[in-house]
Amino acid sequence: MTDFFVLRCFALGVCLSYVALAGCGGTAQVPQLFSGGAAQTVPLGRQDFNRGKSWMSSSWLNELHNPHHKKQKFLYLGASGNGHHPVDILDYGTGALIGQVYWGLYGGSNLCSDRNGNVYAASWDSGGFEIQAGTTKVIKTFDMQGNPDGCSVSKSGDVAFSILDNGHEGCKGSGVEVFPSGDRHGTFHPGPESCNMPAAYDDKGNLFISDSKLWELPAGGSSWMPLRSNRSISSGPLEWDGKYLALLEPYRLCETQKKPKRGCIDQIAVSGNRYKVVNRIQVLDSSCRVELDSGWAENAEKPNGQTTSPATEIVAVNDGCYPLPIRVWSYPAGGAPKRTISIRHDAAAGAATIVTI
């Protein structure tokens, strides 16, 4: 879940101070956003940037063991594409990079989280793995029957990895593998159609997938059930936003001549064997075309795992820009981005999840 941007200077008056690193043994400095005045810098405890080693800021580790620790929100970012990219851990408020997790060949591309703040990564080349909350420790790997491209965690702790390919020709082997209570061994549920997109749990433990229409794997069930509607939808990644299923529509279906730089998200209500698109949210970017990756994060009152309140913000990497900005939009209002968190120069766009630790 899960599958939730940054520039230099904008008409909005938001500017970015660039990274400055001290020498070996010194303190790393990372950019913060500001509106006028001097840019601020945030000290980090380590500076193993892009060296292929996992690390966490010593200042954060000290804070984590503080008996008076106050919880903070963190943004976890995966990366898709070629290269040995880490899972980045950023402070959601300041954009400070406080840690990186390297695992396998390509790290984690699509991410989701559970109620305890543990993060799950679906990596095409490295399989699925779980990262302990607030650390860089990989505490579990999953034995799966194919290459995952997305994940979702139910309220009860079931973990579903969307499998795009399990060795069959083309996408004939796509489906979803469910790991009850987060066990290492799961049950593979072949997709109802080919080339299924990342699936999502709702707050009742039902699992949904979008492939030209909406399909449901009821909680405790073993087969997909087609849902009916008088409105067709596209194939795209799903999220649970705390109230509705949210479908990320392909950008090519959202653009118009009047608004050529927009993306859109459909909110979908499900009742019985029917679904209804109740709202289409438009997200805009004045600097470039909006191309959100297959996973985006929702910021709700309690954003871990299944949100207990509706999302008020979404955050994602806009793959339509370069360098790649990490933008934040109001939700479900949409519109122009309200702020930019950071810029990625060295990694392709990837999915995100927000946790409170």
N, C-alpha and C positions, 0 to 999 in steps of 0.2 A: 504494500500500500504505500494500499497504498497507496509504480509507478511514479499540489502542489506545487531579481535579474540586474545587470550592472553596466554603466558607461563611464566616460571620462567627465564630460560636463554637458548639462542639458538645459533646455529652456526652462525646466522646472527649478533651476537654481541649485541642483545637486551636483557636487563635484567629488572627485576621488583623489586622495593622496596616495602615491605609489609606494610599493614595498621598499623598505630599506633594511638590509641585514647587517648585523655587526659581524666582526671576524669570529673565527673559531673560538668557542668558549664564551662568546658574548651573548647578547640578548637579541632575539629576532623582533623586528617591528613589522606590524601588518597595517593595512589601510583601514581607516574608518571613514564613513560618509559624513558630510557636513553640509550645512546650508550657510555659506558665507563664513568669514573669519578664518582662523588658522586650523589646519587639519590636525586631528589628534592621532596618536599612535598608541598601540596596545602591546605591552611586552609579553613575549612568550618564553617558555622555559627551554625550548629546544629549537634547532634550526636544521633539521634533517630533511629539508625540502627536496622532494624528487630524488632521493637517494635509494629508494627501494626498501627502506626500513620503517617499520611502524614506530610511532612515537606519540606521546602525550605531553602537553605542557606541564611542567613541574608545579607551576602556580595552581593549575586546575586540580592536580592530584592532591596537593596540600589542602585545597578548599574542600575536596570531596571527603577528606578525613576530619574536617573541622566539625566538632559537635554542634556548632551553631550554623551549620551549612544551610544556605538559602538556595532553594531549587532554581535552576536556570533552564532556559530553552536552548536547545542546540539543533542545528541543521546538519543532517548527514547527507552527503552528496556522493553518488556513484558516478562512474564514467563509462561510456560505451565507446566502441571503436578500437583500433589497434593501439598497442602499447601497454606497458605495465603500469596502469594507473591505480592510485589508492582510493579508498573511501575517505573523503575529507570530512572533518568534523569542525563546524564553525559555530561561533556564538551567534545566535539568531538576532540579537539586538545590535551588536557592533560589527558583525562580519569578521571578527578576529578568527584566524585559523588556529585552533588549539590542539589539533591532533590529526594523524593520518594512519589508516589501517591498510597494510598491504597483505594480499593473500592470493596464492595461486598465480595464474598467468596474467589475468586482466582485472583483478580486484572485483568489485561489485558494481554491476551496471544498474540494475533496478533494485530498489530497497523498500522495506516495510518495517514495522516495529510492533512490539507487543505492549501490554499494559504496564510492564515493568521497565520499559525503556530499552530493552534489548533490541538490537537491529538485525534484520535478516537481509542477506544479499543474494540476489539471483545473478550469477555470472555465467555468461554463455560458455566460456572455456573452463571455468573453475568450479562449476556446480553451485550448490546452495550452501551457505554457511551462516552461523549466528555469532554476532559480536556482543559481548557482555556490556551492559549499560555503563557508560562513563569511562570505558577502558578501551584498549586496542586488542583485548584478548578474544581470540576466536574460540568459543566454547563448544561449538558443535558443527559438524558437517553432516549433510543429508545424502543418503544413498538414493539417487534418483535415476530414472530410466531415460533420460534425455538431457537436452540443453535447455536450461530455464531462461525465460525472458521477463519474468515478473513474479511477484509474490504478494500474499495477503495473509493476515493473521486474524482469526475470529476472536470473539470475546472470551470463548472458553479455552483458547490457546491452540486450536488447530491451525496448522500452517499449510497453505496451498501454494505450490509453485506451478506457474503456467509453463508448459513444455511446448516449445515451438517445433522441435524435431527430436525424435527418439531413434533415428537411424533409418527410418523408412524413406523412400524416394519422395522428394519434395516436402510438402507439409502434411502428408498423410498420417504421420505419427504424432501430430500435435494433440494436446489435451491438457489436463490438469492433474498433478499428483498431490494428493492430500496426505499430510502427516499428522495423524490424530494426536492431540496433546503435545505436539512438537517432537514425536518420536523420530528416530533416525530413519526408519523404514516406513514407506508410505504405500498408498493404493493409487494406481494410475487409472484415471477416468478419461478414455478417449474423447476427443472433442466432438461435438455434434456435427461440425463441418471442418473444412481444412483451414490451416493458418489462423488458428484462434489467437486473439489478443489477450493481454494480461487480465486475469479475473479478479473479482473483489467480493469479500464477505459483507453482508449487511449486519445490523446489530442483533439479528436473531440467529445468526450462524448459517444462513442460506448463502450459497455461492453463485455468482452470476458471471456470465461471459457474453460479450457482444461480438457477433459475427454475422453482419447484415440484419440480424434480429437479435432479440434478447433471449438468453437461455438461462435456466435456473437448475442448480443441483441442490435440492432441498436439504436442510440440516438432517443428517442421518440417512440420507438417500444414497442411491447407487447409480442413478441414471439421470441424464439431462432432460429437462422438460421445456419445450418451446413455449414462450409467452406471446400473447397476441396483442396487437395494437392497430389502430387505424393510421399510424404514422410510422414510416420506415426509419431506421437509424443506420448508421455506418458501422463498420468494423473499427473498433478502437479500444484503448485501455480504459478500464473502469476503476473508480475509487468510491469509497463510502464517505460522504462529507458530513456525517453526523445527523442528517435528516433524509437525504436522497442518495440514490446511486448517481454518480456523476461520470458522464462519458466524454472523454476528450476527442473531439471531432478532428479529422485530418484537416490541416490548415487550408488545403485546396478547396474544401467544401465551405469554408467560412469567409473567404475573401470575396469582395465585390469591387466594382469599379470605384464606388464612392469611398470604400474603406479597404484599400488593398493591403493594409498591414495589420490584420486582425486574426485572432484565433477564436475558437468558441468551445464552450463546455455545456452539454445538455444535462439538466437535472431531471431524473427519471423517478417517478413514483410507481411502485408495484403493489397490486392488490389482486390476490388470488392468482389466476392464470393470465392476467392482463397487466400491461404497463402503459404509462402515459408520460410523455415529455411535458413537464409542467413549466419549464423555463429554459431559455437559451441565453447563456452568459457570453458576452463579447469582451475579449481582452485585446487591448490595443498597445502598439508600441510605435511612437513617432519616428524612431530612428531606423527601423528595419522591419522586415516581415516577421510575424509571430509564428514561430515553429517550436512548439513545446515538445519535449521528448515524451517517451511512453510512460513516464511517472512524474507526478508532481505532488507536493506536500500541502496539507491543510493545517493552518494554525487555528486551533480551537482552544477553549478554556483548558481542556485536558487533552492534548493532542496525541498521547501515546496510544498505539493500537486502535481499537474501535473508539472513535471520539464520542464523548458523552454529551457534547453540546455542538450545535452547528458551527461549521467553519466560518471564520470571519476574514481570513486572508488565505491566499494560495501563493506558493513560491515554486519557481521552476527555472531551469536554464533555458534561455531563448536561443535555440539553435539557428535562428535566422540571422543572427548578428555574428560578427567576429571582430575583436575578441568576444567570447561568449559571456553575456551578462546574466547574472542571477537576479531576477526581478521578483518583486512582491506586488500583487494586485489585491484590491479589496474584493471580498467575496460575500454574497453573490452579485455585488454591484458591477464588478468588472471595470471596464474602461481603461484609462491610461494607468501605467504602473505607479504605485504610490511611493516606492523607493527601490533602490538598487542595493544589494548586499555586497556583491563582489564581482570580479571579472575573472574568467578562466582563460588562460592563454595556451595551456599545454595539454588540454584534454577535451575530448568530444563531449557533447551534452550527455547527461545521465539523469537518472531518477533521484528523487529526494524524499526524505522523511524527517519529521520534526519530533523530538522527544524532550521530555522534561526530566532532569536529573538533579 
